[in-house]
Amino acid sequence: MNQQPCFATIILEISPERIYWLKFLLEGEEGLAGQSTVNKKNGRVTVYCAPEQILELKRFLRINGPSFGLTWTDMDIA
């Protein structure tokens, strides 16, 4: 039987010109999360990770979010 992987996802809107920076930072945190661009024009991206990594991903976003235009009010990821 083919079982689909289960991911936790967070949708963010960041500075469109900083999408590459988010991708770069996530790649540096090997195994933490992946990122997919939903709408390049408005900076909407989906970040996904294994459910057991969600707390580490939230910590990463709190620390690094300002560098790609994410503010505390944008982060509905308490």
PDB file of N, CA, C, O and CB in Angstrom:
ATOM      1  N   MET A   1       0.842  -1.176   0.000  1.00  0.00           N
ATOM      2  CA  MET A   1       0.000   0.000   0.000  1.00  0.00           C
ATOM      3  C   MET A   1       0.893   1.246   0.000  1.00  0.00           C
ATOM      4  O   MET A   1       1.874   1.310   0.740  1.00  0.00           O
ATOM      5  CB  MET A   1      -0.961  -0.006   1.223  1.00  0.00           C
ATOM      6  N   ASN A   2       0.548   2.232  -0.832  1.00  0.00           N
ATOM      7  CA  ASN A   2       1.297   3.471  -0.939  1.00  0.00           C
ATOM      8  C   ASN A   2       0.728   4.486   0.045  1.00  0.00           C
ATOM      9  O   ASN A   2      -0.424   4.902  -0.085  1.00  0.00           O
ATOM     10  CB  ASN A   2       1.257   4.020  -2.387  1.00  0.00           C
ATOM     11  N   GLN A   3       1.535   4.886   1.033  1.00  0.00           N
ATOM     12  CA  GLN A   3       1.074   5.833   2.041  1.00  0.00           C
ATOM     13  C   GLN A   3       1.682   7.198   1.777  1.00  0.00           C
ATOM     14  O   GLN A   3       2.900   7.324   1.648  1.00  0.00           O
ATOM     15  CB  GLN A   3       1.430   5.348   3.459  1.00  0.00           C
ATOM     16  N   GLN A   4       0.841   8.218   1.696  1.00  0.00           N
ATOM     17  CA  GLN A   4       1.304   9.584   1.446  1.00  0.00           C
ATOM     18  C   GLN A   4       1.925  10.155   2.722  1.00  0.00           C
ATOM     19  O   GLN A   4       1.419   9.912   3.817  1.00  0.00           O
ATOM     20  CB  GLN A   4       0.133  10.486   0.953  1.00  0.00           C
ATOM     21  N   PRO A   5       3.028  10.919   2.588  1.00  0.00           N
ATOM     22  CA  PRO A   5       3.616  11.548   3.769  1.00  0.00           C
ATOM     23  C   PRO A   5       2.692  12.624   4.316  1.00  0.00           C
ATOM     24  O   PRO A   5       1.939  13.247   3.568  1.00  0.00           O
ATOM     25  CB  PRO A   5       4.989  12.147   3.438  1.00  0.00           C
ATOM     26  N   CYS A   6       2.753  12.835   5.596  1.00  0.00           N
ATOM     27  CA  CYS A   6       1.919  13.840   6.264  1.00  0.00           C
ATOM     28  C   CYS A   6       2.824  14.993   6.689  1.00  0.00           C
ATOM     29  O   CYS A   6       3.823  14.781   7.377  1.00  0.00           O
ATOM     30  CB  CYS A   6       1.156  13.229   7.504  1.00  0.00           C
ATOM     31  N   PHE A   7       2.479  16.201   6.283  1.00  0.00           N
ATOM     32  CA  PHE A   7       3.262  17.372   6.618  1.00  0.00           C
ATOM     33  C   PHE A   7       2.415  18.384   7.367  1.00  0.00           C
ATOM     34  O   PHE A   7       1.215  18.510   7.124  1.00  0.00           O
ATOM     35  CB  PHE A   7       3.850  17.998   5.363  1.00  0.00           C
ATOM     36  N   ALA A   8       3.051  19.105   8.283  1.00  0.00           N
ATOM     37  CA  ALA A   8       2.452  20.286   8.883  1.00  0.00           C
ATOM     38  C   ALA A   8       2.795  21.440   7.946  1.00  0.00           C
ATOM     39  O   ALA A   8       3.920  21.512   7.452  1.00  0.00           O
ATOM     40  CB  ALA A   8       2.973  20.540  10.369  1.00  0.00           C
ATOM     41  N   THR A   9       1.862  22.330   7.696  1.00  0.00           N
ATOM     42  CA  THR A   9       2.115  23.449   6.789  1.00  0.00           C
ATOM     43  C   THR A   9       1.783  24.779   7.444  1.00  0.00           C
ATOM     44  O   THR A   9       0.881  24.877   8.276  1.00  0.00           O
ATOM     45  CB  THR A   9       1.308  23.287   5.507  1.00  0.00           C
ATOM     46  N   ILE A  10       2.525  25.788   7.053  1.00  0.00           N
ATOM     47  CA  ILE A  10       2.283  27.163   7.480  1.00  0.00           C
ATOM     48  C   ILE A  10       2.329  28.015   6.221  1.00  0.00           C
ATOM     49  O   ILE A  10       3.290  27.943   5.456  1.00  0.00           O
ATOM     50  CB  ILE A  10       3.341  27.648   8.560  1.00  0.00           C
ATOM     51  N   ILE A  11       1.302  28.817   6.004  1.00  0.00           N
ATOM     52  CA  ILE A  11       1.270  29.724   4.861  1.00  0.00           C
ATOM     53  C   ILE A  11       1.662  31.108   5.359  1.00  0.00           C
ATOM     54  O   ILE A  11       1.103  31.616   6.331  1.00  0.00           O
ATOM     55  CB  ILE A  11      -0.146  29.743   4.176  1.00  0.00           C
ATOM     56  N   LEU A  12       2.631  31.707   4.678  1.00  0.00           N
ATOM     57  CA  LEU A  12       3.143  33.013   5.075  1.00  0.00           C
ATOM     58  C   LEU A  12       3.071  33.979   3.906  1.00  0.00           C
ATOM     59  O   LEU A  12       3.110  33.577   2.744  1.00  0.00           O
ATOM     60  CB  LEU A  12       4.586  32.900   5.589  1.00  0.00           C
ATOM     61  N   GLU A  13       2.966  35.251   4.232  1.00  0.00           N
ATOM     62  CA  GLU A  13       3.141  36.304   3.232  1.00  0.00           C
ATOM     63  C   GLU A  13       4.346  37.109   3.674  1.00  0.00           C
ATOM     64  O   GLU A  13       4.343  37.732   4.736  1.00  0.00           O
ATOM     65  CB  GLU A  13       1.849  37.214   3.082  1.00  0.00           C
ATOM     66  N   ILE A  14       5.370  37.087   2.846  1.00  0.00           N
ATOM     67  CA  ILE A  14       6.620  37.771   3.157  1.00  0.00           C
ATOM     68  C   ILE A  14       6.934  38.754   2.036  1.00  0.00           C
ATOM     69  O   ILE A  14       6.231  38.804   1.027  1.00  0.00           O
ATOM     70  CB  ILE A  14       7.786  36.755   3.348  1.00  0.00           C
ATOM     71  N   SER A  15       7.989  39.529   2.221  1.00  0.00           N
ATOM     72  CA  SER A  15       8.409  40.455   1.170  1.00  0.00           C
ATOM     73  C   SER A  15       8.740  39.644  -0.077  1.00  0.00           C
ATOM     74  O   SER A  15       9.608  38.772  -0.024  1.00  0.00           O
ATOM     75  CB  SER A  15       9.639  41.317   1.626  1.00  0.00           C
ATOM     76  N   PRO A  16       8.071  39.908  -1.202  1.00  0.00           N
ATOM     77  CA  PRO A  16       8.306  39.110  -2.407  1.00  0.00           C
ATOM     78  C   PRO A  16       9.773  39.031  -2.818  1.00  0.00           C
ATOM     79  O   PRO A  16      10.235  37.990  -3.284  1.00  0.00           O
ATOM     80  CB  PRO A  16       7.511  39.674  -3.541  1.00  0.00           C
ATOM     81  N   GLU A  17      10.500  40.128  -2.645  1.00  0.00           N
ATOM     82  CA  GLU A  17      11.911  40.123  -3.033  1.00  0.00           C
ATOM     83  C   GLU A  17      12.783  39.322  -2.072  1.00  0.00           C
ATOM     84  O   GLU A  17      13.975  39.145  -2.328  1.00  0.00           O
ATOM     85  CB  GLU A  17      12.425  41.540  -3.115  1.00  0.00           C
ATOM     86  N   ARG A  18      12.205  38.828  -0.960  1.00  0.00           N
ATOM     87  CA  ARG A  18      12.963  38.061   0.025  1.00  0.00           C
ATOM     88  C   ARG A  18      12.602  36.567   0.027  1.00  0.00           C
ATOM     89  O   ARG A  18      13.047  35.825   0.903  1.00  0.00           O
ATOM     90  CB  ARG A  18      12.733  38.641   1.405  1.00  0.00           C
ATOM     91  N   ILE A  19      11.805  36.130  -0.940  1.00  0.00           N
ATOM     92  CA  ILE A  19      11.457  34.709  -1.015  1.00  0.00           C
ATOM     93  C   ILE A  19      12.725  33.865  -1.106  1.00  0.00           C
ATOM     94  O   ILE A  19      12.842  32.829  -0.451  1.00  0.00           O
ATOM     95  CB  ILE A  19      10.536  34.432  -2.230  1.00  0.00           C
ATOM     96  N   TYR A  20      13.666  34.315  -1.922  1.00  0.00           N
ATOM     97  CA  TYR A  20      14.916  33.567  -2.067  1.00  0.00           C
ATOM     98  C   TYR A  20      15.641  33.442  -0.737  1.00  0.00           C
ATOM     99  O   TYR A  20      16.272  32.418  -0.471  1.00  0.00           O
ATOM    100  CB  TYR A  20      15.824  34.241  -3.095  1.00  0.00           C
ATOM    101  N   TRP A  21      15.560  34.478   0.110  1.00  0.00           N
ATOM    102  CA  TRP A  21      16.263  34.474   1.398  1.00  0.00           C
ATOM    103  C   TRP A  21      15.659  33.421   2.327  1.00  0.00           C
ATOM    104  O   TRP A  21      16.389  32.702   3.009  1.00  0.00           O
ATOM    105  CB  TRP A  21      16.201  35.874   2.059  1.00  0.00           C
ATOM    106  N   LEU A  22      14.339  33.330   2.353  1.00  0.00           N
ATOM    107  CA  LEU A  22      13.691  32.289   3.152  1.00  0.00           C
ATOM    108  C   LEU A  22      14.145  30.918   2.683  1.00  0.00           C
ATOM    109  O   LEU A  22      14.505  30.068   3.498  1.00  0.00           O
ATOM    110  CB  LEU A  22      12.156  32.403   3.065  1.00  0.00           C
ATOM    111  N   LYS A  23      14.131  30.701   1.389  1.00  0.00           N
ATOM    112  CA  LYS A  23      14.560  29.413   0.836  1.00  0.00           C
ATOM    113  C   LYS A  23      16.011  29.113   1.217  1.00  0.00           C
ATOM    114  O   LYS A  23      16.331  27.991   1.611  1.00  0.00           O
ATOM    115  CB  LYS A  23      14.402  29.407  -0.697  1.00  0.00           C
ATOM    116  N   PHE A  24      16.872  30.095   1.102  1.00  0.00           N
ATOM    117  CA  PHE A  24      18.283  29.947   1.451  1.00  0.00           C
ATOM    118  C   PHE A  24      18.446  29.573   2.928  1.00  0.00           C
ATOM    119  O   PHE A  24      19.200  28.658   3.259  1.00  0.00           O
ATOM    120  CB  PHE A  24      19.048  31.247   1.144  1.00  0.00           C
ATOM    121  N   LEU A  25      17.745  30.275   3.806  1.00  0.00           N
ATOM    122  CA  LEU A  25      17.852  29.990   5.238  1.00  0.00           C
ATOM    123  C   LEU A  25      17.322  28.604   5.580  1.00  0.00           C
ATOM    124  O   LEU A  25      17.917  27.892   6.389  1.00  0.00           O
ATOM    125  CB  LEU A  25      17.099  31.041   6.042  1.00  0.00           C
ATOM    126  N   LEU A  26      16.208  28.220   4.968  1.00  0.00           N
ATOM    127  CA  LEU A  26      15.661  26.884   5.235  1.00  0.00           C
ATOM    128  C   LEU A  26      16.606  25.788   4.753  1.00  0.00           C
ATOM    129  O   LEU A  26      16.747  24.758   5.413  1.00  0.00           O
ATOM    130  CB  LEU A  26      14.294  26.724   4.563  1.00  0.00           C
ATOM    131  N   GLU A  27      17.245  25.999   3.621  1.00  0.00           N
ATOM    132  CA  GLU A  27      18.202  25.011   3.116  1.00  0.00           C
ATOM    133  C   GLU A  27      19.385  24.852   4.070  1.00  0.00           C
ATOM    134  O   GLU A  27      19.973  23.775   4.162  1.00  0.00           O
ATOM    135  CB  GLU A  27      18.703  25.415   1.720  1.00  0.00           C
ATOM    136  N   GLY A  28      19.726  25.918   4.772  1.00  0.00           N
ATOM    137  CA  GLY A  28      20.810  25.866   5.745  1.00  0.00           C
ATOM    138  C   GLY A  28      20.459  25.080   6.990  1.00  0.00           C
ATOM    139  O   GLY A  28      21.347  24.622   7.708  1.00  0.00           O
ATOM    140  N   GLU A  29      19.186  24.920   7.250  1.00  0.00           N
ATOM    141  CA  GLU A  29      18.701  24.145   8.396  1.00  0.00           C
ATOM    142  C   GLU A  29      18.290  22.772   7.890  1.00  0.00           C
ATOM    143  O   GLU A  29      17.109  22.425   7.899  1.00  0.00           O
ATOM    144  CB  GLU A  29      17.502  24.865   9.118  1.00  0.00           C
ATOM    145  N   GLU A  30      19.254  22.009   7.455  1.00  0.00           N
ATOM    146  CA  GLU A  30      19.004  20.737   6.788  1.00  0.00           C
ATOM    147  C   GLU A  30      17.998  19.861   7.537  1.00  0.00           C
ATOM    148  O   GLU A  30      18.152  19.575   8.724  1.00  0.00           O
ATOM    149  CB  GLU A  30      20.302  19.988   6.622  1.00  0.00           C
ATOM    150  N   GLY A  31      16.978  19.451   6.810  1.00  0.00           N
ATOM    151  CA  GLY A  31      15.970  18.557   7.362  1.00  0.00           C
ATOM    152  C   GLY A  31      14.868  19.245   8.143  1.00  0.00           C
ATOM    153  O   GLY A  31      13.948  18.579   8.619  1.00  0.00           O
ATOM    154  N   LEU A  32      14.936  20.565   8.288  1.00  0.00           N
ATOM    155  CA  LEU A  32      13.909  21.260   9.072  1.00  0.00           C
ATOM    156  C   LEU A  32      12.606  21.399   8.305  1.00  0.00           C
ATOM    157  O   LEU A  32      11.554  20.980   8.788  1.00  0.00           O
ATOM    158  CB  LEU A  32      14.405  22.634   9.488  1.00  0.00           C
ATOM    159  N   ALA A  33      12.665  21.979   7.123  1.00  0.00           N
ATOM    160  CA  ALA A  33      11.433  22.281   6.403  1.00  0.00           C
ATOM    161  C   ALA A  33      11.727  22.525   4.928  1.00  0.00           C
ATOM    162  O   ALA A  33      12.870  22.726   4.520  1.00  0.00           O
ATOM    163  CB  ALA A  33      10.732  23.501   7.018  1.00  0.00           C
ATOM    164  N   GLY A  34      10.657  22.501   4.150  1.00  0.00           N
ATOM    165  CA  GLY A  34      10.719  22.852   2.746  1.00  0.00           C
ATOM    166  C   GLY A  34       9.841  24.064   2.503  1.00  0.00           C
ATOM    167  O   GLY A  34       9.037  24.439   3.356  1.00  0.00           O
ATOM    168  N   GLN A  35       9.994  24.672   1.349  1.00  0.00           N
ATOM    169  CA  GLN A  35       9.232  25.873   1.032  1.00  0.00           C
ATOM    170  C   GLN A  35       8.781  25.802  -0.412  1.00  0.00           C
ATOM    171  O   GLN A  35       9.521  25.353  -1.289  1.00  0.00           O
ATOM    172  CB  GLN A  35      10.066  27.152   1.286  1.00  0.00           C
ATOM    173  N   SER A  36       7.575  26.245  -0.645  1.00  0.00           N
ATOM    174  CA  SER A  36       7.022  26.309  -1.989  1.00  0.00           C
ATOM    175  C   SER A  36       6.380  27.678  -2.173  1.00  0.00           C
ATOM    176  O   SER A  36       5.631  28.140  -1.313  1.00  0.00           O
ATOM    177  CB  SER A  36       5.989  25.162  -2.236  1.00  0.00           C
ATOM    178  N   THR A  37       6.675  28.321  -3.293  1.00  0.00           N
ATOM    179  CA  THR A  37       6.093  29.630  -3.571  1.00  0.00           C
ATOM    180  C   THR A  37       4.696  29.444  -4.149  1.00  0.00           C
ATOM    181  O   THR A  37       4.514  28.742  -5.144  1.00  0.00           O
ATOM    182  CB  THR A  37       6.988  30.444  -4.546  1.00  0.00           C
ATOM    183  N   VAL A  38       3.716  30.076  -3.520  1.00  0.00           N
ATOM    184  CA  VAL A  38       2.331  30.018  -3.979  1.00  0.00           C
ATOM    185  C   VAL A  38       2.059  31.162  -4.943  1.00  0.00           C
ATOM    186  O   VAL A  38       1.485  30.955  -6.013  1.00  0.00           O
ATOM    187  CB  VAL A  38       1.352  30.072  -2.787  1.00  0.00           C
ATOM    188  N   ASN A  39       2.470  32.375  -4.566  1.00  0.00           N
ATOM    189  CA  ASN A  39       2.262  33.555  -5.399  1.00  0.00           C
ATOM    190  C   ASN A  39       3.469  34.471  -5.256  1.00  0.00           C
ATOM    191  O   ASN A  39       3.623  35.151  -4.241  1.00  0.00           O
ATOM    192  CB  ASN A  39       0.948  34.298  -5.008  1.00  0.00           C
ATOM    193  N   LYS A  40       4.318  34.488  -6.266  1.00  0.00           N
ATOM    194  CA  LYS A  40       5.554  35.267  -6.220  1.00  0.00           C
ATOM    195  C   LYS A  40       5.283  36.767  -6.132  1.00  0.00           C
ATOM    196  O   LYS A  40       6.041  37.501  -5.499  1.00  0.00           O
ATOM    197  CB  LYS A  40       6.404  34.968  -7.445  1.00  0.00           C
ATOM    198  N   LYS A  41       4.213  37.215  -6.760  1.00  0.00           N
ATOM    199  CA  LYS A  41       3.907  38.643  -6.802  1.00  0.00           C
ATOM    200  C   LYS A  41       3.601  39.216  -5.415  1.00  0.00           C
ATOM    201  O   LYS A  41       4.057  40.311  -5.084  1.00  0.00           O
ATOM    202  CB  LYS A  41       2.730  38.890  -7.729  1.00  0.00           C
ATOM    203  N   ASN A  42       2.827  38.478  -4.597  1.00  0.00           N
ATOM    204  CA  ASN A  42       2.491  39.001  -3.273  1.00  0.00           C
ATOM    205  C   ASN A  42       3.294  38.360  -2.144  1.00  0.00           C
ATOM    206  O   ASN A  42       3.061  38.663  -0.974  1.00  0.00           O
ATOM    207  CB  ASN A  42       1.026  38.805  -3.012  1.00  0.00           C
ATOM    208  N   GLY A  43       4.236  37.476  -2.479  1.00  0.00           N
ATOM    209  CA  GLY A  43       5.109  36.894  -1.469  1.00  0.00           C
ATOM    210  C   GLY A  43       4.486  35.773  -0.654  1.00  0.00           C
ATOM    211  O   GLY A  43       4.942  35.478   0.450  1.00  0.00           O
ATOM    212  N   ARG A  44       3.464  35.159  -1.183  1.00  0.00           N
ATOM    213  CA  ARG A  44       2.808  34.064  -0.446  1.00  0.00           C
ATOM    214  C   ARG A  44       3.571  32.763  -0.675  1.00  0.00           C
ATOM    215  O   ARG A  44       3.783  32.330  -1.808  1.00  0.00           O
ATOM    216  CB  ARG A  44       1.318  33.905  -0.888  1.00  0.00           C
ATOM    217  N   VAL A  45       3.975  32.154   0.443  1.00  0.00           N
ATOM    218  CA  VAL A  45       4.715  30.895   0.395  1.00  0.00           C
ATOM    219  C   VAL A  45       4.109  29.898   1.378  1.00  0.00           C
ATOM    220  O   VAL A  45       3.480  30.278   2.365  1.00  0.00           O
ATOM    221  CB  VAL A  45       6.211  31.125   0.712  1.00  0.00           C
ATOM    222  N   THR A  46       4.310  28.628   1.088  1.00  0.00           N
ATOM    223  CA  THR A  46       3.937  27.560   2.006  1.00  0.00           C
ATOM    224  C   THR A  46       5.220  26.942   2.524  1.00  0.00           C
ATOM    225  O   THR A  46       6.107  26.577   1.752  1.00  0.00           O
ATOM    226  CB  THR A  46       3.023  26.490   1.315  1.00  0.00           C
ATOM    227  N   VAL A  47       5.305  26.829   3.827  1.00  0.00           N
ATOM    228  CA  VAL A  47       6.432  26.163   4.467  1.00  0.00           C
ATOM    229  C   VAL A  47       5.880  24.882   5.066  1.00  0.00           C
ATOM    230  O   VAL A  47       4.857  24.904   5.751  1.00  0.00           O
ATOM    231  CB  VAL A  47       7.126  27.076   5.561  1.00  0.00           C
ATOM    232  N   TYR A  48       6.548  23.772   4.814  1.00  0.00           N
ATOM    233  CA  TYR A  48       6.049  22.492   5.304  1.00  0.00           C
ATOM    234  C   TYR A  48       7.163  21.713   5.985  1.00  0.00           C
ATOM    235  O   TYR A  48       8.335  21.813   5.621  1.00  0.00           O
ATOM    236  CB  TYR A  48       5.449  21.670   4.156  1.00  0.00           C
ATOM    237  N   CYS A  49       6.762  20.935   6.985  1.00  0.00           N
ATOM    238  CA  CYS A  49       7.742  20.143   7.724  1.00  0.00           C
ATOM    239  C   CYS A  49       7.042  18.917   8.306  1.00  0.00           C
ATOM    240  O   CYS A  49       5.817  18.807   8.277  1.00  0.00           O
ATOM    241  CB  CYS A  49       8.417  20.988   8.852  1.00  0.00           C
ATOM    242  N   ALA A  50       7.844  18.010   8.828  1.00  0.00           N
ATOM    243  CA  ALA A  50       7.296  16.860   9.533  1.00  0.00           C
ATOM    244  C   ALA A  50       6.622  17.364  10.811  1.00  0.00           C
ATOM    245  O   ALA A  50       7.114  18.309  11.427  1.00  0.00           O
ATOM    246  CB  ALA A  50       8.413  15.804   9.856  1.00  0.00           C
ATOM    247  N   PRO A  51       5.516  16.758  11.217  1.00  0.00           N
ATOM    248  CA  PRO A  51       4.802  17.229  12.416  1.00  0.00           C
ATOM    249  C   PRO A  51       5.693  17.343  13.652  1.00  0.00           C
ATOM    250  O   PRO A  51       5.506  18.248  14.466  1.00  0.00           O
ATOM    251  CB  PRO A  51       3.655  16.297  12.721  1.00  0.00           C
ATOM    252  N   GLU A  52       6.649  16.448  13.798  1.00  0.00           N
ATOM    253  CA  GLU A  52       7.521  16.500  14.979  1.00  0.00           C
ATOM    254  C   GLU A  52       8.528  17.650  14.923  1.00  0.00           C
ATOM    255  O   GLU A  52       9.230  17.908  15.900  1.00  0.00           O
ATOM    256  CB  GLU A  52       8.266  15.186  15.127  1.00  0.00           C
ATOM    257  N   GLN A  53       8.600  18.337  13.792  1.00  0.00           N
ATOM    258  CA  GLN A  53       9.514  19.473  13.627  1.00  0.00           C
ATOM    259  C   GLN A  53       8.812  20.826  13.740  1.00  0.00           C
ATOM    260  O   GLN A  53       9.465  21.864  13.637  1.00  0.00           O
ATOM    261  CB  GLN A  53      10.209  19.380  12.287  1.00  0.00           C
ATOM    262  N   ILE A  54       7.505  20.833  13.948  1.00  0.00           N
ATOM    263  CA  ILE A  54       6.748  22.087  13.904  1.00  0.00           C
ATOM    264  C   ILE A  54       7.220  23.103  14.947  1.00  0.00           C
ATOM    265  O   ILE A  54       7.292  24.294  14.646  1.00  0.00           O
ATOM    266  CB  ILE A  54       5.274  21.802  14.107  1.00  0.00           C
ATOM    267  N   LEU A  55       7.539  22.665  16.151  1.00  0.00           N
ATOM    268  CA  LEU A  55       8.001  23.611  17.174  1.00  0.00           C
ATOM    269  C   LEU A  55       9.343  24.224  16.792  1.00  0.00           C
ATOM    270  O   LEU A  55       9.564  25.416  17.006  1.00  0.00           O
ATOM    271  CB  LEU A  55       8.115  22.914  18.537  1.00  0.00           C
ATOM    272  N   GLU A  56      10.230  23.424  16.231  1.00  0.00           N
ATOM    273  CA  GLU A  56      11.525  23.938  15.774  1.00  0.00           C
ATOM    274  C   GLU A  56      11.335  24.903  14.603  1.00  0.00           C
ATOM    275  O   GLU A  56      12.037  25.910  14.512  1.00  0.00           O
ATOM    276  CB  GLU A  56      12.457  22.773  15.362  1.00  0.00           C
ATOM    277  N   LEU A  57      10.390  24.604  13.707  1.00  0.00           N
ATOM    278  CA  LEU A  57      10.103  25.512  12.599  1.00  0.00           C
ATOM    279  C   LEU A  57       9.564  26.838  13.119  1.00  0.00           C
ATOM    280  O   LEU A  57       9.969  27.896  12.636  1.00  0.00           O
ATOM    281  CB  LEU A  57       9.100  24.874  11.624  1.00  0.00           C
ATOM    282  N   LYS A  58       8.671  26.805  14.079  1.00  0.00           N
ATOM    283  CA  LYS A  58       8.132  28.045  14.649  1.00  0.00           C
ATOM    284  C   LYS A  58       9.232  28.870  15.302  1.00  0.00           C
ATOM    285  O   LYS A  58       9.248  30.095  15.178  1.00  0.00           O
ATOM    286  CB  LYS A  58       7.033  27.733  15.674  1.00  0.00           C
ATOM    287  N   ARG A  59      10.151  28.205  15.996  1.00  0.00           N
ATOM    288  CA  ARG A  59      11.274  28.901  16.607  1.00  0.00           C
ATOM    289  C   ARG A  59      12.137  29.555  15.522  1.00  0.00           C
ATOM    290  O   ARG A  59      12.550  30.707  15.658  1.00  0.00           O
ATOM    291  CB  ARG A  59      12.119  27.924  17.461  1.00  0.00           C
ATOM    292  N   PHE A  60      12.401  28.816  14.456  1.00  0.00           N
ATOM    293  CA  PHE A  60      13.164  29.338  13.326  1.00  0.00           C
ATOM    294  C   PHE A  60      12.485  30.580  12.750  1.00  0.00           C
ATOM    295  O   PHE A  60      13.154  31.576  12.475  1.00  0.00           O
ATOM    296  CB  PHE A  60      13.321  28.259  12.236  1.00  0.00           C
ATOM    297  N   LEU A  61      11.169  30.532  12.567  1.00  0.00           N
ATOM    298  CA  LEU A  61      10.439  31.664  11.992  1.00  0.00           C
ATOM    299  C   LEU A  61      10.443  32.874  12.917  1.00  0.00           C
ATOM    300  O   LEU A  61      10.542  34.007  12.446  1.00  0.00           O
ATOM    301  CB  LEU A  61       9.006  31.261  11.682  1.00  0.00           C
ATOM    302  N   ARG A  62      10.338  32.653  14.227  1.00  0.00           N
ATOM    303  CA  ARG A  62      10.394  33.776  15.163  1.00  0.00           C
ATOM    304  C   ARG A  62      11.749  34.472  15.108  1.00  0.00           C
ATOM    305  O   ARG A  62      11.826  35.700  15.144  1.00  0.00           O
ATOM    306  CB  ARG A  62      10.110  33.296  16.589  1.00  0.00           C
ATOM    307  N   ILE A  63      12.812  33.682  15.020  1.00  0.00           N
ATOM    308  CA  ILE A  63      14.169  34.235  15.019  1.00  0.00           C
ATOM    309  C   ILE A  63      14.497  34.900  13.687  1.00  0.00           C
ATOM    310  O   ILE A  63      15.025  36.012  13.663  1.00  0.00           O
ATOM    311  CB  ILE A  63      15.190  33.135  15.318  1.00  0.00           C
ATOM    312  N   ASN A  64      14.191  34.237  12.592  1.00  0.00           N
ATOM    313  CA  ASN A  64      14.618  34.686  11.263  1.00  0.00           C
ATOM    314  C   ASN A  64      13.568  35.471  10.489  1.00  0.00           C
ATOM    315  O   ASN A  64      13.886  36.093   9.475  1.00  0.00           O
ATOM    316  CB  ASN A  64      15.022  33.509  10.457  1.00  0.00           C
ATOM    317  N   GLY A  65      12.333  35.454  10.948  1.00  0.00           N
ATOM    318  CA  GLY A  65      11.244  36.102  10.223  1.00  0.00           C
ATOM    319  C   GLY A  65      11.503  37.539   9.810  1.00  0.00           C
ATOM    320  O   GLY A  65      11.222  37.896   8.665  1.00  0.00           O
ATOM    321  N   PRO A  66      12.026  38.377  10.692  1.00  0.00           N
ATOM    322  CA  PRO A  66      12.260  39.766  10.297  1.00  0.00           C
ATOM    323  C   PRO A  66      13.205  39.918   9.111  1.00  0.00           C
ATOM    324  O   PRO A  66      13.105  40.899   8.373  1.00  0.00           O
ATOM    325  CB  PRO A  66      12.807  40.528  11.459  1.00  0.00           C
ATOM    326  N   SER A  67      14.116  38.977   8.910  1.00  0.00           N
ATOM    327  CA  SER A  67      15.068  39.103   7.804  1.00  0.00           C
ATOM    328  C   SER A  67      14.428  38.885   6.442  1.00  0.00           C
ATOM    329  O   SER A  67      15.018  39.234   5.419  1.00  0.00           O
ATOM    330  CB  SER A  67      16.194  38.123   7.986  1.00  0.00           C
ATOM    331  N   PHE A  68      13.221  38.309   6.415  1.00  0.00           N
ATOM    332  CA  PHE A  68      12.523  38.183   5.129  1.00  0.00           C
ATOM    333  C   PHE A  68      11.161  38.847   5.155  1.00  0.00           C
ATOM    334  O   PHE A  68      10.272  38.488   4.383  1.00  0.00           O
ATOM    335  CB  PHE A  68      12.369  36.722   4.756  1.00  0.00           C
ATOM    336  N   GLY A  69      10.996  39.831   6.056  1.00  0.00           N
ATOM    337  CA  GLY A  69       9.808  40.662   6.052  1.00  0.00           C
ATOM    338  C   GLY A  69       8.623  40.113   6.824  1.00  0.00           C
ATOM    339  O   GLY A  69       7.505  40.604   6.668  1.00  0.00           O
ATOM    340  N   LEU A  70       8.844  39.114   7.645  1.00  0.00           N
ATOM    341  CA  LEU A  70       7.763  38.543   8.449  1.00  0.00           C
ATOM    342  C   LEU A  70       7.753  39.250   9.792  1.00  0.00           C
ATOM    343  O   LEU A  70       8.795  39.369  10.437  1.00  0.00           O
ATOM    344  CB  LEU A  70       7.932  36.996   8.627  1.00  0.00           C
ATOM    345  N   THR A  71       6.591  39.719  10.219  1.00  0.00           N
ATOM    346  CA  THR A  71       6.484  40.402  11.504  1.00  0.00           C
ATOM    347  C   THR A  71       5.717  39.529  12.482  1.00  0.00           C
ATOM    348  O   THR A  71       5.089  38.546  12.087  1.00  0.00           O
ATOM    349  CB  THR A  71       5.795  41.775  11.345  1.00  0.00           C
ATOM    350  N   TRP A  72       5.767  39.881  13.737  1.00  0.00           N
ATOM    351  CA  TRP A  72       5.054  39.101  14.756  1.00  0.00           C
ATOM    352  C   TRP A  72       3.567  39.018  14.456  1.00  0.00           C
ATOM    353  O   TRP A  72       2.948  37.980  14.693  1.00  0.00           O
ATOM    354  CB  TRP A  72       5.267  39.711  16.139  1.00  0.00           C
ATOM    355  N   THR A  73       2.981  40.091  13.940  1.00  0.00           N
ATOM    356  CA  THR A  73       1.556  40.065  13.648  1.00  0.00           C
ATOM    357  C   THR A  73       1.228  39.132  12.485  1.00  0.00           C
ATOM    358  O   THR A  73       0.104  38.643  12.377  1.00  0.00           O
ATOM    359  CB  THR A  73       1.065  41.464  13.343  1.00  0.00           C
ATOM    360  N   ASP A  74       2.217  38.884  11.608  1.00  0.00           N
ATOM    361  CA  ASP A  74       2.013  37.957  10.507  1.00  0.00           C
ATOM    362  C   ASP A  74       2.030  36.506  10.968  1.00  0.00           C
ATOM    363  O   ASP A  74       1.483  35.627  10.302  1.00  0.00           O
ATOM    364  CB  ASP A  74       3.066  38.172   9.451  1.00  0.00           C
ATOM    365  N   MET A  75       2.661  36.263  12.111  1.00  0.00           N
ATOM    366  CA  MET A  75       2.900  34.904  12.541  1.00  0.00           C
ATOM    367  C   MET A  75       1.786  34.388  13.424  1.00  0.00           C
ATOM    368  O   MET A  75       1.823  34.557  14.643  1.00  0.00           O
ATOM    369  CB  MET A  75       4.208  34.812  13.261  1.00  0.00           C
ATOM    370  N   ASP A  76       0.813  33.770  12.827  1.00  0.00           N
ATOM    371  CA  ASP A  76      -0.256  33.116  13.568  1.00  0.00           C
ATOM    372  C   ASP A  76       0.182  31.678  13.832  1.00  0.00           C
ATOM    373  O   ASP A  76      -0.496  30.720  13.460  1.00  0.00           O
ATOM    374  CB  ASP A  76      -1.619  33.168  12.783  1.00  0.00           C
ATOM    375  N   ILE A  77       1.334  31.559  14.485  1.00  0.00           N
ATOM    376  CA  ILE A  77       1.940  30.250  14.675  1.00  0.00           C
ATOM    377  C   ILE A  77       2.398  30.054  16.108  1.00  0.00           C
ATOM    378  O   ILE A  77       3.405  29.386  16.341  1.00  0.00           O
ATOM    379  CB  ILE A  77       3.107  30.068  13.729  1.00  0.00           C
ATOM    380  N   ALA A  78       1.693  30.613  17.063  1.00  0.00           N
ATOM    381  CA  ALA A  78       2.103  30.605  18.473  1.00  0.00           C
ATOM    382  C   ALA A  78       2.603  29.291  18.979  1.00  0.00           C
ATOM    383  O   ALA A  78       2.972  29.179  20.149  1.00  0.00           O
ATOM    384  CB  ALA A  78       0.987  31.021  19.312  1.00  0.00           C
TER     385      ALA A  78
END
